[in-house]
Amino acid sequence: MLLVLTSGFNRNFDANGKLIVGDSNEYVFVFDIASGAPAQKQVIQVPNAYSGIAFAPDGAHFYVSGGKDDSVHTYAQTGGNWAESGNPITLGHGRGNGITQGLNSLLPAAAGLAVTADGKTIVVANYENDSISLVSTAADDKTAELDLRPGKNDPSKAGVPGGEFPYWVVVKGNDVAYVSSVRDREVVVIDLQARPPRIITRIPVTGNPNRMAIDKAQTRLYVALDNSDEVAVIDTCRNRVIHTVKTAAPSGLLASVVPGASPNSLTSSADELTLYVTNGGTNSVAVLSVLTDGGLRVDG
């Protein structure tokens, strides 16, 4: 099964300026991809969304982040169709709790999310609040919050940059979460078992990290770095970058390679010998070989 989430600003008004509620949603498209061409089975309306969607490990549920609604939606199958289960889980970031820019306080925005291997906890990146929220799938409730800025955890580091605009989350097992900090060019590593959760380390990268993917052995984390046109490979045992590669065309394919590939998502083939990277700036997919030493090579 394939889930496709739309995410953006979708507000349509009639001639009198009144919101047309039925035409002002985001959507999850459900496809059966078991054989042959993908077959669309269902279209689910979501009031708001911002990139975050993930299956539970058992495949019986999936979760969608509610964007500016500051929530998480839970979906389960009933009679062969997916439907929202219960009410959206509120994350509790009020209007006045966002980052202040000029005279305006930015609204909360639930972005990327991921689920622990045991299916018990959802980790949500709060893009405008520089934090993550932990949500219990059993209680349908937020259980913990961690501000990712250094000065919020250690007063001696007040003013030190870090952890701002967290966007994507990858969970390793049940214990560790990796969160991409878009603004501060780092991946924040978090101990989920600590009470409260705590920051283990921060991994600097050469560009603004957005989406990430982890291999099956959970020893390699791949990070798309949009404004440096690169993918970084992180060794999750040592929590450090071991390789970076440009995702523009390989030498010889083009007369000259200019900046602006802007990689924004990635995934591995089933055998994990190939990494596919979407280049948002050039409307292309980069095909990379995964080398035995953990490195990457752009093949086309």
Buried (B, 14 or more C-beta within 10 A) or exposed (E): BEBEBEBEEBEEEEEEEEEEEEEBBBBBBBBBEEEEEBEEBBEBEBBBBBBBBBBBEEEEBBBBBBBBBBBBBBBBBEEEEBEBEEEBBBBBBEEEBBBEEEEEBBBBBBBBBBBBEEBBBBBBBBBBBBBBBBBBBEEBEBBBBBBBBBBBBEEEEEEEBBBBBBBBBBBBEBBBBBBBBBBBBBBBBBBBEEEEBEBBEBBBBBBBBBBBBBBEEBBBBBBBBBBBBBBBBBBBEEBEBEBBBBBBBBEEEEEEBEEEBBBBBBEBEEEEEBBBBBBBBBEBBBBBEBEEEBBBEBEE
